[in-house]
Amino acid sequence: MAGASVTTLRLEPGLRKRLDGLAKAQGRSRSYVAAEAIREYVAANEWQIEEIQKAATEADRGEFASAAEVQRVMSKWSGRRRAQSAR
């Protein structure tokens, strides 16, 4: 990793043991597995925050689903649940 920097963090002994187990199973270093986990965590949370900010902006502009649109979606999902339960 060109330009990577060292970061130290504290892990509970059980978590460190689990991390070591994953690293061993993957044939990777503890550092690689931890960095990959942090990369995925950051990406997921950045996406979630971005979507929340977009939704807040839409709400501020008054862009809401109509009652009919909400009912249509709810009926769609409720219908699937009933159909799956009947099987």
C-alpha positions in Angstrom: 0.0 0.0 0.0 1.8 3.0 -1.2 1.3 6.0 1.0 -0.3 4.0 3.8 0.1 5.2 7.3 0.2 3.2 10.6 -2.9 3.5 12.9 -3.0 1.9 16.3 -6.2 0.7 17.8 -7.2 -1.3 20.8 -9.2 -4.5 20.4 -10.8 -6.7 23.1 -8.8 -10.0 23.3 -11.8 -12.0 22.0 -12.1 -9.7 19.0 -8.4 -9.9 18.2 -8.5 -13.7 18.4 -11.4 -13.7 15.9 -9.6 -11.3 13.6 -6.6 -13.5 13.7 -8.7 -16.5 12.9 -10.2 -14.7 9.8 -6.7 -13.6 8.7 -5.4 -17.2 9.0 -8.3 -18.7 7.2 -7.8 -16.1 4.3 -4.1 -16.4 4.2 -3.8 -12.7 4.9 -2.3 -10.6 7.6 -4.3 -9.2 10.5 -3.5 -5.7 9.2 -4.9 -6.5 5.7 -8.1 -8.0 7.1 -8.6 -5.1 9.5 -8.0 -2.5 6.8 -10.4 -4.3 4.5 -13.1 -4.3 7.2 -12.5 -0.6 7.9 -12.7 0.2 4.1 -16.0 -1.6 3.8 -17.4 0.0 7.0 -16.4 3.5 5.8 -17.9 3.0 2.3 -21.2 1.7 3.7 -21.5 4.5 6.2 -20.6 7.2 3.7 -23.3 5.8 1.3 -25.9 5.8 4.1 -25.1 9.4 5.2 -25.1 10.6 1.6 -28.6 9.0 1.1 -29.9 10.5 4.3 -28.6 13.9 3.2 -30.3 13.6 -0.2 -33.6 12.6 1.5 -33.4 15.5 3.9 -32.8 17.9 0.9 -35.8 16.4 -0.9 -37.9 16.7 2.2 -36.9 20.4 2.6 -38.1 21.0 -1.0 -41.4 19.3 -0.1 -40.8 16.3 -2.3 -42.8 13.5 -0.6 -44.6 10.5 -1.9 -48.3 10.9 -2.1 -50.6 8.8 0.1 -51.6 6.8 -3.0 -48.0 6.0 -3.8 -47.3 4.9 -0.3 -50.4 2.7 -0.3 -49.4 1.1 -3.6 -45.9 0.2 -2.3 -47.3 -1.1 1.0 -49.9 -3.2 -0.9 -47.2 -4.6 -3.1 -45.0 -5.8 -0.2 -48.0 -6.9 1.9 -49.2 -9.0 -1.0 -45.9 -10.7 -1.4 -45.8 -11.6 2.3 -49.3 -13.2 2.1 -48.4 -15.1 -1.0 -45.2 -16.5 0.5 -47.0 -17.4 3.8 -49.6 -19.4 1.8 -47.0 -21.7 0.3 
